[in-house]
């Protein structure tokens, strides 16, 4: 079980777009982690987004199904 683990993707882009979101969802799918965060350091104020994979399944919960 991978509790407490997330993927953090740091960027320096004009803004977070669907391209960055799609990239993060691919990372989540490959690693089978449920949560990822995109951090954009381009501007003085930090831009960030949290993404949750809808494909994530906790293997420990499936044991009881």
Rosetta blueprint (number, residue, H / E / L):
1 X L
2 X L
3 X L
4 X L
5 X L
6 X L
7 X E
8 X E
9 X E
10 X E
11 X E
12 X L
13 X L
14 X L
15 X L
16 X L
17 X L
18 X H
19 X H
20 X H
21 X H
22 X H
23 X H
24 X H
25 X H
26 X H
27 X H
28 X H
29 X H
30 X H
31 X H
32 X L
33 X L
34 X L
35 X E
36 X E
37 X E
38 X E
39 X E
40 X E
41 X L
42 X L
43 X L
44 X L
45 X L
46 X L
47 X E
48 X E
49 X E
50 X E
51 X E
52 X E
53 X L
54 X L
55 X L
56 X L
57 X L
58 X L
59 X H
60 X H
61 X H
62 X H
63 X L
64 X L
65 X L
